[in-house]
Amino acid sequence: MTPQTIPARRGKAALVAKGQTIRVINTHGEQVVDTWAFNAENHAEFMSMEHSRAGMLHITPHVGDTLLTNKRRPILTLVEDTSGNVHDTLIAACDRSRYEGLGCTEPHDNCQDNLFAGMGELGFVPTEVPSPLNLFMNIPWTPSGGLSFDPPVSTPGSYVVLRAEMDLIIAFSACPQDILPINGRSNQPTEAHFVIG
């Protein structure tokens, strides 16, 4: 199958049938890819980090873990991970208000807008913006509950493979964050790719 591009700083979405896999490739390394999944038949049912953590009993998914919807039904299973298994389920998608809070005085590309743009290309409008599975995002936590935004550990060409547990819409944003070092120390967002098979 031909890889599809998630352009740097932009969003992309695709339809995926139950049983198909999605390989998400960190093409250049150190690029966070915000990831959402919606039930293809009912967009009000979507992959939920809150429900998934309770089901997995992990803060980040391990190979073999199944991510759940807001109706506690399986939607995606992580079947392979060559990226170092460092991902995030805690941080909301960046949006205009986030960048204003970081001092941006001009409009800034953001993952929330990218979700709407990516799904809009397919003729869909999200019912809301769920908290995403932030693939490759490195948010270390301490026993006392502290969090930090650190560069990813993923390397160029590393990937994760997700299996669809229902017919779904998968949506991605190649995160445009260029203020905090979540996309590497260079703070230069890059493209990523995915393959549906």
Phi, psi and omega per residue, in radians:
M1 nan 2.551 -3.114
T2 -1.411 2.261 3.084
P3 -1.090 2.474 3.031
Q4 -1.774 2.541 -3.065
T5 -1.630 2.361 2.876
I6 -1.771 1.757 -3.031
P7 -1.058 2.602 3.088
A8 -0.926 2.277 3.073
R9 1.251 0.173 -3.047
R10 -2.230 3.069 -3.122
G11 -2.031 2.801 3.118
K12 -2.663 2.560 3.117
A13 -2.417 2.799 -3.127
A14 -2.719 2.694 3.028
L15 -1.500 2.405 -3.121
V16 -2.327 2.302 3.127
A17 -1.529 2.646 3.073
K18 -0.912 2.316 3.135
G19 1.641 -0.338 3.079
Q20 -1.287 2.795 3.084
T21 -1.976 2.692 3.071
I22 -2.173 2.012 3.050
R23 -1.660 2.080 -3.137
V24 -1.837 2.042 -2.972
I25 -1.860 2.202 3.044
N26 -1.507 1.419 -2.890
T27 -0.943 -0.842 -3.087
H28 -1.806 -0.035 -3.084
G29 1.403 2.651 3.032
E30 1.112 0.424 3.080
Q31 -1.942 2.119 3.069
V32 -1.299 2.405 3.091
V33 -2.165 1.780 3.036
D34 -1.134 2.354 -3.016
T35 -2.319 2.284 3.082
W36 -2.205 2.716 3.005
A37 -2.458 2.346 -3.136
F38 -2.166 2.441 3.002
N39 -0.968 2.203 -3.074
A40 -1.119 -0.461 -3.086
E41 -1.627 -0.332 -3.069
N42 -2.625 1.699 -3.033
H43 -1.208 -0.181 3.053
A44 -1.320 -0.149 3.012
E45 -1.838 2.194 -3.022
F46 -2.598 2.808 3.075
M47 -1.051 2.235 -3.063
S48 -2.112 2.140 3.112
M49 -1.158 -0.656 -3.131
E50 -1.082 -0.798 -3.134
H51 -1.260 -0.604 -3.138
S52 -1.158 -0.748 3.139
R53 -1.063 -0.696 3.128
A54 -1.146 -0.616 3.136
G55 -1.344 -0.666 -3.096
M56 -1.411 -0.510 -2.972
L57 1.045 0.587 3.034
H58 -2.367 2.646 3.040
I59 -1.357 -0.574 3.049
T60 -2.183 2.575 -3.094
P61 -1.222 2.471 3.015
H62 -1.828 2.797 3.071
V63 -0.962 2.281 -3.082
G64 1.724 -0.276 3.126
D65 -1.340 2.531 3.091
T66 -1.921 2.262 3.088
L67 -1.499 2.499 -3.014
L68 -1.949 2.789 3.049
T69 -1.533 3.083 3.048
N70 -1.209 -0.094 2.990
K71 -1.847 0.245 3.086
R72 1.067 0.602 3.060
R73 -1.898 2.560 3.108
P74 -1.073 2.380 3.092
I75 -2.223 -0.697 3.098
L76 -2.461 2.503 3.029
T77 -2.105 2.340 3.076
L78 -1.410 1.990 -3.050
V79 -1.894 -0.296 3.104
E80 -2.738 2.571 -3.129
D81 -2.682 1.977 3.100
T82 -1.857 0.165 -2.967
S83 -1.649 -0.049 -3.079
G84 1.830 0.000 3.087
N85 0.973 0.668 3.047
V86 -2.003 1.856 -3.130
H87 -2.413 3.046 -3.088
D88 -2.301 2.417 3.037
T89 -2.125 0.163 -3.009
L90 -1.772 -0.545 -2.925
I91 -1.677 2.301 3.103
A92 -1.185 2.756 3.053
A93 -1.049 2.480 3.068
C94 -1.172 2.617 -3.124
D95 -2.556 -3.129 -3.083
R96 -1.036 -0.706 -3.119
S97 -1.146 -0.606 3.107
R98 -1.059 -0.784 -3.111
Y99 -1.255 -0.583 3.029
E100 -1.054 -0.714 3.113
G101 -1.153 -0.434 3.099
L102 -1.563 0.091 3.027
G103 1.753 0.089 3.118
C104 -1.282 2.248 3.111
T105 -1.724 -0.242 3.097
E106 -1.911 2.746 3.055
P107 -0.974 2.500 -3.081
H108 -2.233 2.390 3.007
D109 -0.896 2.517 -3.126
N110 -2.671 2.789 -3.032
C111 -1.218 -0.569 3.115
Q112 -1.083 -0.848 3.098
D113 -1.093 -0.633 3.137
N114 -1.128 -0.625 3.076
L115 -1.059 -0.839 -3.139
F116 -1.123 -0.688 -3.128
A117 -1.179 -0.774 -3.124
G118 -1.104 -0.816 3.127
M119 -1.235 -0.537 3.106
G120 -1.091 -0.560 3.093
E121 -1.079 -0.439 3.109
L122 -1.658 -0.015 -3.138
G123 1.520 0.311 -3.124
F124 -1.982 2.654 3.045
V125 -2.173 2.106 3.114
P126 -1.037 2.491 3.101
T127 -1.299 -0.441 3.064
E128 -2.839 3.112 3.132
V129 -1.931 1.641 3.107
P130 -1.165 2.791 3.005
S131 -1.166 2.241 -3.029
P132 -1.459 2.853 2.836
L133 -1.431 1.954 -3.081
N134 -1.581 1.539 -3.128
L135 -1.112 2.379 3.068
F136 1.263 0.030 -3.120
M137 -1.436 2.354 -3.037
N138 -1.916 1.762 3.121
I139 -2.093 1.453 3.132
P140 -1.113 2.593 3.078
W141 -2.233 2.694 -3.099
T142 -1.921 2.823 3.098
P143 -0.998 -0.459 3.141
S144 -1.478 -0.045 3.097
G145 1.729 0.104 3.116
G146 -1.307 2.589 3.111
L147 -2.176 2.675 3.009
S148 -2.488 2.776 3.104
F149 -1.811 1.856 -3.067
D150 -2.020 2.794 3.102
P151 -1.110 2.614 3.082
P152 -1.081 2.770 3.048
V153 -1.764 -0.097 -3.106
S154 -1.148 2.631 -3.106
T155 -1.967 2.823 -3.136
P156 -0.973 2.284 3.113
G157 1.502 -0.124 3.110
S158 -1.244 2.797 -2.986
Y159 -2.719 2.898 2.916
V160 -2.150 2.673 3.046
V161 -2.116 2.206 3.130
L162 -2.015 2.421 3.080
R163 -1.860 2.294 3.133
A164 -1.312 2.231 3.125
E165 -1.742 0.005 3.027
M166 -2.741 2.890 2.969
D167 -1.108 2.254 -3.005
L168 -2.581 2.925 2.936
I169 -1.874 2.139 3.065
I170 -1.738 2.384 -3.140
A171 -2.310 2.462 -3.092
F172 -2.286 2.688 2.917
S173 -2.358 2.161 2.969
A174 -1.347 1.705 -2.895
C175 -0.904 2.269 -3.102
P176 -1.556 0.246 -3.113
Q177 -1.065 2.112 3.139
D178 -2.318 0.325 3.097
I179 -1.884 -0.880 3.021
L180 -1.565 2.702 -3.015
P181 -1.446 0.627 -3.095
I182 -1.297 -0.335 3.064
N183 -1.830 0.640 3.131
G184 1.656 2.891 -3.062
R185 -1.196 -0.374 3.123
S186 -1.358 -0.267 -3.107
N187 0.955 0.646 3.125
Q188 -2.045 1.706 3.116
P189 -0.992 2.499 -3.113
T190 -2.265 2.948 3.072
E191 -1.227 2.791 2.974
A192 -2.350 3.074 -3.103
H193 -2.423 2.797 3.021
F194 -2.520 2.689 3.141
V195 -2.313 2.228 3.075
I196 -1.771 2.224 -3.100
G197 -2.418 nan nan
